[in-house]
Amino acid sequence: MKKSLMLVLALILSIGFGGLASAHVSVQPSEVPAGSYQVFTVRVPTEKESGTTQVKVTIPDNVNVSRFEPKFDWAYEVEKNADGKITTVTWKATGKGLSATEFGEFRMQGKVADDAKELLWKAYQTYSDGEVVEWTGAADADKPASVTKVTAATGAGDGHGATSGAAEEEADNDGGRDTLTLSFAIAGLVAGVLALLIALFRKRA
């Protein structure tokens, strides 16, 4: 009985917490209108005991990024092409970085091209032990690149970043929804385990 109980618990926990281990570097919002000004948020979780000390993101050809939000204990560097367009941004920790239980968000503002269909964000996450994780694969890969869907232009905004506040709010709301969803998932998992234990002990009695 004890052996079977342990096997059931192990199965439930592996299913319930498997989603937590699959967190990856992503860029929010997940959907934007063509021709719009947006605040893009790069969300970086740490998935190892070693801390995250550097994050490099390639800027899609169909986005013109022009500004970056300062972040305490982090500095950033950009690379530009011959036309002066920013092609990559690298955030480097000036302190300890992101520990195993932390995540970070890095924000930048830019304009989506009028003819864009999707934005492909490739990211390279460096840990304090020297490992570099490349988030550059397809959607079904173990290390997928983040993709932002581009919809038809809405005509909203005045061309000077008026829609960036809405994009920033959407990114914050996404973060809140993620936290709420995780809380419900954990609560449901705990309730399920308790119900299973009660049923097994009653049957044994």
Helices and strands as residue ranges (DSSP letters): H 2-21, E 26-28, E 31-33, E 37-45, E 52-58, E 63-68, E 74-80, E 86-93, E 103-112, E 118-127, E 132-135, E 146-151, H 164-204
